[in-house]
């Protein structure tokens, strides 16, 4: 008898029948066990069936996975993956919309199993999916987009669960069947708004497509692999032309050829001039960086040559190293696009431009390497500034992506608007944003500066009162308007006022103003409807604008001086100035505006030296007192 470890006791279910309790000998072929189960229920053709788990994701059991079965497991007898895939594919061709939708839902569920996914791919399921996505736009019912959503969900399930050796085959098949362009034209650019679930599936497809780059990203270059080294030779040849190859020069020796190669590799911007293959041994980005460089050199040759030659003709300290830049940029793009990471269930931020090209990642690299070179020039960078330039380029890219350009050309245009000077402006603006002002150090600085700014505003208001203003006479019914003038004494102790006989805009001396009110006698300042001259019957006919410009000084003994300001600005100046004289807060709209403006300017000036420096939330701890003060020097 086999040892107990080879025997597992399970329950097997079949719809409409009593469950079978079996002891499975793990040494027996799975096919013979399935035949025994089918015989127990008198089911013909046991080759049509298989076993799968009843609970959880209902994965199929194969000879490779049967060792995971534990005592007490509940299994199901089910249609085999190949037969289930064929039946479901037939149902997707049904003329009934409900039947097609049910088939798509079942396909999406079953494709979570690698065995089923492999069977579906082997049956040319990709062709079926392509037709479903394309035909989804030719249906007239409301569930039009639902068919497409399940089709793309199924594609995603296949990408996730297909064996690694099948995933690239799937990608190639999708490209051959133009599935990307079909999704672009019939879904993304369709005549219906994209719903949340469709947006999520497009995001997942985008992530999984970029994840096909993971293998190259994590593959180190083998310096001894001649085929890989030939790619570097090709980069040199395209940049500097075959005519400069020393191997074509009669009598040229090995040493001379090596010297020329080293010079060329330096001009190409590799870190290791002797053996540039060593530059591609770090993962990420591994061989993916070299793939990007070769793609640029072959498909955008003019751009490639221009970048290389432009930098090789600069001064050594200002040249932008193409090789090093390309490697670091590839690594950065992998981080931004999260190459190799699984999709997030809560996200739906797909980018339409990535569906516009079969080589979207390489095209993105080509755009961004030109951006990097442009930013390098704008920053007048040197080799010491390399990391700073890369930080700016990352910011330019991550600021451009949220605008979701519809094409790669639109993305390029967006990047052009995000120049280095614009990035600096945005940084400064955001530093002064409300969020920044909430950090304790900034709040403390603002509170410290505010009294100084308010004192500055107060002095400006009092100086304006000392200059004085003219006011229209109240209740003047004569055709020619009459004016009077009021101004504050330079010592801020007396208000002088009197009638104006001539032009109200002319200069008025204190001697010409016959009346005066000591500031010490002023009891209160009232405005609007509270003013005595606005309570009179004749004043009831005054319009709202006049009412908003009215104010009065109440002073001993029960006297008033009534004003109607010529405009809102003068009204605020006088209300603030008189309030300051009485020791009260200046509360006009003008003061609030001036305070915000001046405070913002002063904050910017004081924080100017902190460019690109992280401000801590809390001050550093005070160090402990020293054990002794013997180090103090006493002058004697």
Secondary structure, 3 states (H helix, E strand, C coil): CCCHHHEEEEEEECCCCCCEEEEEECCCCHHHHHHHHHHHCCCCCHHHEEEEECCCCCCECCCCCHHHCCCCCEEEEEECHHHHHHHHHHHCCCCCHHHHHHHHHHHHHHCCCHHHHHHHHHCCHHHHHHHHHHHHHHCCCCCHHHHHHHHHHHHHHHHHHCCHHHHHHHHHHHHHCCHHHHHHHHHHCCCCCCCHHHHHHHHHHHHHHHHHHHHHHCCCCCCCCHHHHHHHHHHHHHHHCHHHCHHHCCCCCHHHHHHHHHHHHHHCCCCCCCCHHHHHCCCCCCHHHHHHHHHHHHHCHHHHHHHHHHHHCCCHHHCCCHHHHHHHHHHHHHHHCCCCCCCCCCCCCCCHHHHCCCCHHHHHHHHHHHHHHHHHHHCCCCHHHHHHHHHHHHHHHHHHHCCCCCCHHHHHHHHHHCCHHHHHHHHHHHHCCHHHHCCHHHHHHHHHHHHHHHHHHHHHHHHHHHHCEEEECCCCCCCCCCEEEEEECCCCCEEEEEEECCCCCCCCCHHHCCEEEEHHHEEEEEEHHHCHHHHCHHHHHCCHHHHHCEEEEEECCCEEEEEECCCHHHHHHHHHHHHHHCCCCCCCHHHHHHHHHHHHHHHHHHHHHHCCCCCCCCCCCCCCCCCCCCCCCCCC
